[in-house]
């Protein structure tokens, strides 16, 4: 950015947390309704910033005893706030009275602010350096394109969770063509926790940047479209998108594709909820990409049970079949294809060793994950039965709760994958009363 703007210096994460918190209060806090639920939600979003900064400090200063204690305290704080939001999302269906609380800024001002924030954040992605976990997918795509073995790559994902490398293949091919076949230039990625720095191909870094920008753009546009098409209020959608760009989390983890891409697919599943075939395709693609949206299936099938369940299942199964077929075509042999399926569907024993886990669970005994996971599965299955008649509001809030719940038992990226549920949480905060948006009434 200093090449484009004279003497521009990137704002430090802590400074941005202070400034963003003040902006959030100025734009969204309802001073005439101090005790409204909206204000409590804003307070919770602001309270997410300090633990994220503490965790980031611990990661950047890995190896120091004081930094480890700060990181551990950050995870405790983060999980405490996440637990409050979990309860908030589960109780959202009971909040029938939802007065329209618009932002304190006009549509034009919000739009200008949102576009400006997006430009600056994407400029940081272009000039910054992605995380090692994000480059893994791009490297796997290149290996698949060259028909090389995936066993080493699958081993590297044991601490980051399952994923599907082919989702990176299209931009990988385009960026490789743009940079030339040689692509021998290299860059050094920062280490994550105790792992050493790594030297990778420039085309892999460019691929990650392209995917990160497209994923963030999809989230922002999806939030605007939900406000316009389903909330009948464009200002609400723009307000949710601008708040998403304002949050310190978005500024700190803008370039993490493993965070943003699943969140974008889930937002667009909500955008397309009136067309169960396309909504099922989005859920299937999200499941194939990062695996964890598989726990959304009981909720979404229940929503479409009276009308649209067959089309939804066809869309989800068809998308998974396309992903599996693509994997089969790009695999050099049967062994490589089976390894890819294991990675995609997480067909392995649960990690119960501390060195197999990253993030929050490196501080706790992994065996405690099992009862948390069983409780989580029970919660997801119960959503298929209650409430019996689900509307769009329930679908949004419970989908956010399901994706938030994954952070507790697996803690993907240390429980920091907030983009999996944060856009849906913002839609829950801003949504009007949607009791009439049920599948028999809206599904074509």
FISEDREN-902771 format. One line per field, with one value per residue (C-alpha): x, y, z; residue number from 1. Coordinates in pm, whole numbers. Layout:
// FISEDREN-902771
c1 <- X:...
c2 <- Y:...
c3 <- Z:...
i <- NUM:...
This chain:
// FISEDREN-902771
c1 <- 0:294:357:6:-54:225:380:88:151:-69:-271:-159:-416:-449:-495:-754:-943:-976:-1078:-1317:-1488:-1553:-1686:-1915:-2063:-2103:-2272:-2487:-2540:-2899:-2857:-3233:-3272:-2974:-3096:-3199:-3070:-2892:-2666:-2584:-2496:-2262:-2097:-2038:-1885:-1653:-1552:-1426:-1138:-924:-899:-813:-530:-409:-408:-229:35:88:125:371:583:563:820:804:643:464:329:192:2:-142:-249:-415:-605:-710:-864:-1050:-1190:-1274:-1459:-1649:-1778:-1851:-2053:-2266:-2326:-2414:-2687:-2798:-2836:-3028:-3272:-3316:-3624:-3808:-3739:-4056:-4060:-3792:-3827:-3643:-3323:-3145:-2785:-2711:-2575:-2758:-2735:-2495:-2253:-2266:-2204:-1907:-1760:-1810:-1646:-1354:-1301:-1312:-1055:-813:-858:-803:-497:-360:-424:-233:63:61:171:-78:-62:104:-224:-383:-101:-137:-453:-289:13:-212:-392:-59:33:-298:-247:95:-46:196:132:-89:21:262:4:-267:-36:11:-365:-399:-381:-595:-885:-1003:-1039:-1068:-767:-938:-1130:-804:-733:-907:-729:-409:-420:-503:-232:22:-59:-32:305:446:522:857:714:1043:1021:973:850:883:569:563:569:255:312:628:648:939:905:852:963:690:623:494:206:81:79:-101:-359:-433:-468:-711:-921:-919:-1035:-1308:-1428:-1447:-1625:-1877:-1949:-2003:-2225:-2416:-2499:-2623:-2837:-2994:-3096:-3234:-3416:-3514:-3525:-3685:-3442:-3122:-2994:-2999:-2789:-2540:-2523:-2443:-2177:-2014:-2013:-1847:-1571:-1533:-1474:-1112:-1137:-1193:-894:-669:-768:-874:-646:-725:-907:-992:-1194:-1362:-1449:-1685:-1849:-1910:-2071:-2303:-2410:-2498:-2692:-2910:-2931:-3058:-3279:-3591:-3433:-3356:-3159:-2908:-2908:-2828:-2545:-2397:-2419:-2269:-1982:-1920:-1922:-1678:-1456:-1413:-1622:-1782:-2100:-2209:-2364:-2599:-2780:-3037:-3138:-3166:-3345:-3595:-3650:-3734:-3922:-4269:-4153:-3822:-3637:-3586:-3442:-3220:-3080:-3032:-2838:-2614:-2549:-2490:-2231:-2053:-2058:-1901:-1628:-1558:-1554:-1312:-1090:-1098:-1006:-716:-578:-293:-392:-646:-431:-411:-790:-860:-622:-811:-1145:-1012:-901:-1228:-1461:-1234:-1215:-968:-964:-1023:-702:-642:-277:-175:80:-197:-401:-341:-491:-692:-676:-299:-357:-623:-652:-781:-989:-1232:-1321:-1525:-1809:-1819:-1846:-2125:-2320:-2267:-2397:-2702:-2767:-2744:-2982:-3230:-3253:-3420:-3709:-3747:-3897:-4115:-4204:-3885:-3875:-3588:-3495:-3456:-3259:-3010:-2964:-2939:-2698:-2477:-2507:-2403:-2093:-2010:-2037:-1763:-1516:-1562:-1490:-1242:-1122:-1022:-732:-743:-1111:-1039:-1247:-1507:-1592:-1768:-2050:-1988:-2178:-2477:-2454:-2470:-2775:-2936:-2862:-3009:-3294:-3660:-3944:-3938:-4210:-4389:-4077:-4138:-4062:-4425:-4480:-4156:-4006:-4085
c2 <- 0:237:217:349:582:814:700:466:229:-65:-15:-243:-504:-364:-10:-130:-309:20:222:-42:-77:297:292:-2:184:507:336:66:136:246:521:560:186:117:-222:-359:-696:-525:-337:-657:-826:-541:-570:-940:-871:-612:-858:-1097:-862:-889:-1272:-1272:-1028:-1241:-1555:-1375:-1253:-1607:-1740:-1469:-1521:-1900:-2059:-1797:-1906:-1574:-1580:-1932:-1816:-1518:-1743:-1988:-1706:-1578:-1914:-1927:-1579:-1660:-1978:-1800:-1533:-1802:-1992:-1684:-1642:-2012:-1963:-1645:-1829:-2120:-1881:-1658:-1850:-1731:-1363:-1286:-910:-772:-395:-243:-88:70:194:554:628:665:406:616:660:290:189:424:303:-62:-25:166:-98:-376:-204:-152:-505:-662:-442:-591:-939:-852:-701:-941:-1303:-1590:-1857:-2194:-2378:-2186:-2255:-2631:-2641:-2459:-2688:-2994:-2857:-2830:-3184:-3313:-3127:-3293:-3632:-3658:-3831:-3672:-3879:-3618:-3341:-3536:-3579:-3203:-3153:-3368:-3064:-2845:-3076:-3232:-3042:-3077:-2948:-2930:-2622:-2433:-2582:-2330:-2020:-2224:-2290:-1929:-1783:-2032:-1926:-1562:-1605:-1846:-2215:-2161:-1983:-2041:-1729:-1810:-1642:-1718:-1765:-1678:-1969:-2074:-2145:-2360:-2461:-2323:-2081:-2237:-2147:-2189:-2104:-1757:-1900:-2082:-1756:-1576:-1856:-1812:-1435:-1479:-1728:-1506:-1197:-1388:-1553:-1225:-1060:-1347:-1301:-926:-957:-1244:-1039:-753:-988:-1149:-805:-705:-1026:-1189:-909:-662:-399:-326:-104:-400:-609:-326:-269:-637:-639:-320:-450:-771:-567:-349:-631:-680:-1052:-973:-741:-994:-1306:-1155:-1374:-1711:-1906:-2193:-1944:-1736:-1988:-2210:-1898:-1763:-2088:-2096:-1735:-1811:-2117:-1873:-1642:-1935:-2096:-2052:-2285:-2605:-2758:-2471:-2440:-2811:-2764:-2488:-2703:-2999:-2785:-2648:-3003:-3116:-2817:-2829:-3132:-2974:-2846:-3211:-3145:-2893:-3165:-3262:-2897:-2816:-3141:-3070:-2717:-2856:-3159:-3043:-2909:-2926:-3199:-3418:-3132:-3029:-3381:-3409:-3083:-3184:-3537:-3415:-3163:-3425:-3660:-3389:-3334:-3708:-3747:-3454:-3614:-3945:-3777:-3586:-3886:-4084:-4417:-4584:-4533:-4158:-4142:-4329:-4101:-3803:-3951:-4008:-3647:-3517:-3721:-3725:-4105:-4146:-4200:-3891:-3720:-3792:-3692:-3334:-3318:-3400:-3093:-2723:-2417:-2439:-2816:-2814:-2686:-2940:-3318:-3428:-3707:-3441:-3376:-3698:-3602:-3254:-3410:-3646:-3356:-3160:-3446:-3476:-3104:-3123:-3422:-3251:-2959:-3196:-3244:-2907:-2674:-2879:-2581:-2398:-2057:-1868:-1703:-2041:-2171:-1883:-1881:-2259:-2287:-2032:-2232:-2556:-2397:-2223:-2555:-2710:-2471:-2631:-2995:-2960:-2601:-2574:-2332:-2309:-2219:-1908:-1992:-1727:-1668:-2005:-1861:-1486:-1379:-1591:-1448:-1095:-1190:-1322:-995:-777:-996:-892:-1126:-1408:-1638:-1637:-1753:-2127:-2380:-2453:-2080:-1975:-2278:-2291
c3 <- 0:55:-321:-388:-93:15:345:419:709:794:1110:1392:1497:1849:1721:1473:1752:1942:1636:1504:1843:1853:1497:1574:1871:1673:1377:1537:1908:1982:2239:2279:2357:2577:2702:2362:2246:1957:2199:2390:2061:1972:2312:2250:1909:2062:2337:2068:1984:2304:2305:1934:2002:2294:2081:1799:2043:2169:1813:1711:2024:2039:2266:2540:2864:2917:2560:2613:2922:2735:2447:2685:2858:2517:2426:2757:2693:2332:2422:2701:2460:2199:2458:2524:2151:2128:2387:2208:1876:2028:2200:1895:1782:2095:2021:1827:1884:1656:1609:1313:1454:1161:1177:1271:922:591:315:109:398:490:128:94:424:331:-10:141:409:150:-72:216:351:9:-40:282:139:-179:3:299:337:380:645:588:644:357:113:173:-39:-328:-314:-318:-623:-801:-700:-829:-1154:-1185:-1073:-780:-448:-183:119:251:204:384:681:702:740:1052:1276:1053:972:648:325:-52:-247:-587:-476:-529:-871:-1098:-965:-941:-1316:-1398:-1175:-1305:-1660:-1558:-1386:-1642:-1624:-1456:-1153:-973:-759:-394:-81:290:497:868:1107:1290:1658:1678:1310:1107:820:478:126:-137:-500:-576:-779:-468:-274:-558:-567:-198:-241:-530:-332:-22:-215:-399:-77:113:-180:-187:186:150:-157:1:310:91:-119:188:316:-23:-121:207:465:220:342:152:433:670:432:378:754:816:543:673:1030:908:744:1054:1301:1413:1331:963:956:1130:934:601:393:552:283:515:720:451:180:387:530:180:65:367:315:-46:63:258:-46:-257:8:-206:-462:-269:-556:-557:-179:-155:-402:-185:130:-57:-185:165:303:35:99:477:592:899:725:714:1056:892:699:969:1012:641:552:829:693:347:477:371:38:-140:55:-253:-458:-169:-134:-511:-515:-224:-352:-707:-592:-383:-683:-899:-641:-612:-992:-1020:-761:-950:-1279:-1125:-932:-1082:-928:-700:-392:-453:-505:-181:9:-128:-17:335:352:208:434:741:745:1028:1401:1617:1721:2090:2119:2210:1927:1676:1765:1732:1888:2208:2243:2273:2629:2729:2738:2395:2549:2672:2309:2297:2538:2383:2038:2148:2298:1977:1761:1986:1948:1568:1554:1786:1543:1296:1540:1710:1624:1395:1172:1082:920:762:1091:1262:966:986:1362:1400:1107:1281:1605:1430:1276:1603:1786:1572:1731:2074:1996:1714:1746:1380:1355:1733:1746:1540:1231:1317:951:946:1155:1189:872:976:1328:1185:977:1297:1475:1198:1076:1106:1200:943:1077:740:547:568:297:189:132:-38:-211:-579
i <- 1:2:3:4:5:6:7:8:9:10:11:12:13:14:15:16:17:18:19:20:21:22:23:24:25:26:27:28:29:30:31:32:33:34:35:36:37:38:39:40:41:42:43:44:45:46:47:48:49:50:51:52:53:54:55:56:57:58:59:60:61:62:63:64:65:66:67:68:69:70:71:72:73:74:75:76:77:78:79:80:81:82:83:84:85:86:87:88:89:90:91:92:93:94:95:96:97:98:99:100:101:102:103:104:105:106:107:108:109:110:111:112:113:114:115:116:117:118:119:120:121:122:123:124:125:126:127:128:129:130:131:132:133:134:135:136:137:138:139:140:141:142:143:144:145:146:147:148:149:150:151:152:153:154:155:156:157:158:159:160:161:162:163:164:165:166:167:168:169:170:171:172:173:174:175:176:177:178:179:180:181:182:183:184:185:186:187:188:189:190:191:192:193:194:195:196:197:198:199:200:201:202:203:204:205:206:207:208:209:210:211:212:213:214:215:216:217:218:219:220:221:222:223:224:225:226:227:228:229:230:231:232:233:234:235:236:237:238:239:240:241:242:243:244:245:246:247:248:249:250:251:252:253:254:255:256:257:258:259:260:261:262:263:264:265:266:267:268:269:270:271:272:273:274:275:276:277:278:279:280:281:282:283:284:285:286:287:288:289:290:291:292:293:294:295:296:297:298:299:300:301:302:303:304:305:306:307:308:309:310:311:312:313:314:315:316:317:318:319:320:321:322:323:324:325:326:327:328:329:330:331:332:333:334:335:336:337:338:339:340:341:342:343:344:345:346:347:348:349:350:351:352:353:354:355:356:357:358:359:360:361:362:363:364:365:366:367:368:369:370:371:372:373:374:375:376:377:378:379:380:381:382:383:384:385:386:387:388:389:390:391:392:393:394:395:396:397:398:399:400:401:402:403:404:405:406:407:408:409:410:411:412:413:414:415:416:417:418:419:420:421:422:423:424:425:426:427:428:429:430:431:432:433:434:435:436:437:438:439:440:441:442:443:444
